[in-house]
C-alpha cells in the first residue's frame, strides 16, 4: 500500500465561525443579537418566567377524559318480552327498550334468572347458565365469549 494510491475521502470542513465581520460568520457568529438564548441553552417551552402553556391548561395534561363504558346485564326474563325467532343484539335491544338509547358505549351480557320460553338467536356474550337455558328453549348462541 502506497500513500499516493489511497482513495481520497471527501470531507467537508467544519464551519469556522467568529473570523471577522466580513466573513459572514463573524461577530455574533450566526446567533443573532443579544439575549439569553444567544449565551446559553434554554429549556424547550420556557417562556421567560411566564407560566408555561402546559401549566396554564391543566385539562390538556395526560391522556384526557375517556368516555365511560357502561356495563349492563340483560336477564332471560327480559328476553321473554322479545318475539320468538328474533336475533338478540344491541340494536334490537335498543329498539325493544331494554337498553337505553342515550348510552353510546355499552357492554351487554345475558345472564340467567328464569326459564326462557322463546327460541332466540343471541349475538351477545352470555353466562354459562344463560347459554344452557337458551339452548334448552331451542335457540342459538353465536357470540360465546363471556364479558
KEROMAR-329484 format. One record per residue (C-alpha): residue in three letters; x, y, z. Coordinates in steps of 0.02 Angstrom, whole numbers, always signed. Layout:
BEGIN
<'ala',<X,Y,Z>>
...
end
This chain:
BEGIN
<'unk',<+0,+0,+0>>
<'unk',<+67,+169,-51>>
<'unk',<+5,+335,+11>>
<'unk',<-20,+409,-162>>
<'unk',<-130,+261,-212>>
<'unk',<-254,+278,-67>>
<'unk',<-429,+335,-118>>
<'unk',<-469,+515,-74>>
<'unk',<-606,+534,+56>>
<'unk',<-711,+689,+31>>
<'unk',<-738,+776,+196>>
<'unk',<-819,+943,+223>>
<'unk',<-725,+1054,+342>>
<'unk',<-824,+1116,+491>>
<'unk',<-896,+1290,+485>>
<'unk',<-770,+1414,+556>>
<'unk',<-863,+1547,+649>>
<'unk',<-802,+1708,+728>>
<'unk',<-669,+1751,+599>>
<'unk',<-708,+1933,+566>>
<'unk',<-865,+2027,+515>>
<'unk',<-835,+2016,+327>>
<'unk',<-832,+1825,+330>>
<'unk',<-1019,+1822,+357>>
<'unk',<-997,+1715,+513>>
<'unk',<-910,+1842,+623>>
<'unk',<-960,+1947,+773>>
<'unk',<-1117,+1857,+834>>
<'unk',<-1075,+1705,+725>>
<'unk',<-1250,+1664,+665>>
<'unk',<-1329,+1684,+836>>
<'unk',<-1423,+1845,+803>>
<'unk',<-1424,+1986,+929>>
<'unk',<-1408,+1990,+1118>>
<'unk',<-1506,+1887,+1242>>
<'unk',<-1513,+1731,+1349>>
<'unk',<-1538,+1615,+1200>>
<'unk',<-1377,+1678,+1121>>
<'unk',<-1271,+1649,+1276>>
<'unk',<-1335,+1481,+1344>>
<'unk',<-1464,+1345,+1312>>
<'unk',<-1645,+1375,+1362>>
<'unk',<-1764,+1234,+1406>>
<'unk',<-1897,+1198,+1274>>
<'unk',<-2061,+1277,+1322>>
<'unk',<-1980,+1409,+1434>>
<'unk',<-2074,+1573,+1417>>
<'unk',<-1959,+1690,+1513>>
<'unk',<-2035,+1657,+1683>>
<'unk',<-2215,+1673,+1623>>
<'unk',<-2322,+1523,+1673>>
<'unk',<-2292,+1399,+1531>>
<'unk',<-2431,+1344,+1415>>
<'unk',<-2428,+1164,+1477>>
<'unk',<-2463,+1227,+1654>>
<'unk',<-2591,+1356,+1604>>
<'unk',<-2702,+1223,+1526>>
<'unk',<-2709,+1083,+1656>>
<'unk',<-2853,+993,+1572>>
<'unk',<-2742,+955,+1423>>
<'unk',<-2611,+863,+1528>>
<'unk',<-2605,+674,+1510>>
<'unk',<-2723,+565,+1409>>
<'unk',<-2883,+660,+1444>>
<'unk',<-3055,+602,+1492>>
<'unk',<-3101,+433,+1420>>
<'unk',<-3283,+402,+1377>>
<'unk',<-3367,+299,+1512>>
<'unk',<-3406,+120,+1460>>
<'unk',<-3563,+63,+1549>>
<'unk',<-3598,-120,+1579>>
<'unk',<-3774,-188,+1575>>
<'unk',<-3845,-359,+1613>>
<'unk',<-3998,-424,+1523>>
<'unk',<-4090,-566,+1609>>
<'unk',<-4178,-711,+1524>>
<'unk',<-4342,-644,+1596>>
<'unk',<-4316,-484,+1495>>
<'unk',<-4280,-588,+1340>>
<'unk',<-4453,-668,+1358>>
<'unk',<-4525,-498,+1308>>
<'unk',<-4449,-514,+1133>>
<'unk',<-4530,-604,+986>>
<'unk',<-4482,-786,+959>>
<'unk',<-4354,-821,+824>>
<'unk',<-4281,-644,+829>>
<'unk',<-4097,-601,+842>>
<'unk',<-4043,-530,+1009>>
<'unk',<-3909,-397,+981>>
<'unk',<-3878,-220,+1043>>
<'unk',<-3979,-140,+902>>
<'unk',<-4134,-246,+931>>
<'unk',<-4123,-224,+1120>>
<'unk',<-4120,-35,+1097>>
<'unk',<-4273,-45,+985>>
<'unk',<-4364,-152,+1114>>
<'unk',<-4323,-25,+1250>>
<'unk',<-4217,-145,+1355>>
<'unk',<-4059,-41,+1328>>
<'unk',<-4066,+149,+1349>>
<'unk',<-4046,+244,+1186>>
<'unk',<-3942,+382,+1266>>
<'unk',<-3792,+274,+1313>>
<'unk',<-3664,+258,+1174>>
<'unk',<-3525,+144,+1239>>
<'unk',<-3601,-5,+1325>>
<'unk',<-3555,-186,+1364>>
<'unk',<-3703,-303,+1372>>
<'unk',<-3706,-479,+1445>>
<'unk',<-3852,-600,+1455>>
<'unk',<-3874,-687,+1624>>
<'unk',<-4000,-817,+1682>>
<'unk',<-4135,-796,+1812>>
<'unk',<-4294,-882,+1746>>
<'unk',<-4335,-1009,+1612>>
<'unk',<-4334,-946,+1433>>
<'unk',<-4494,-980,+1337>>
<'unk',<-4444,-924,+1161>>
<'unk',<-4313,-983,+1037>>
<'unk',<-4195,-837,+1011>>
<'unk',<-4031,-811,+918>>
<'unk',<-3919,-722,+1044>>
<'unk',<-3772,-625,+971>>
<'unk',<-3707,-559,+1138>>
<'unk',<-3591,-626,+1274>>
<'unk',<-3687,-746,+1386>>
<'unk',<-3657,-832,+1553>>
<'unk',<-3645,-1022,+1560>>
<'unk',<-3814,-1043,+1643>>
<'unk',<-3897,-923,+1520>>
<'unk',<-3821,-1018,+1374>>
<'unk',<-3892,-1179,+1443>>
<'unk',<-4068,-1102,+1457>>
<'unk',<-4059,-1028,+1281>>
<'unk',<-4009,-1195,+1205>>
<'unk',<-4145,-1287,+1302>>
<'unk',<-4276,-1168,+1230>>
<'unk',<-4216,-1209,+1053>>
<'unk',<-4116,-1050,+1025>>
<'unk',<-3937,-1019,+967>>
<'unk',<-3788,-927,+1040>>
<'unk',<-3673,-851,+909>>
<'unk',<-3559,-742,+1019>>
<'unk',<-3497,-858,+1155>>
<'unk',<-3357,-752,+1229>>
<'unk',<-3409,-703,+1404>>
<'unk',<-3388,-521,+1452>>
end
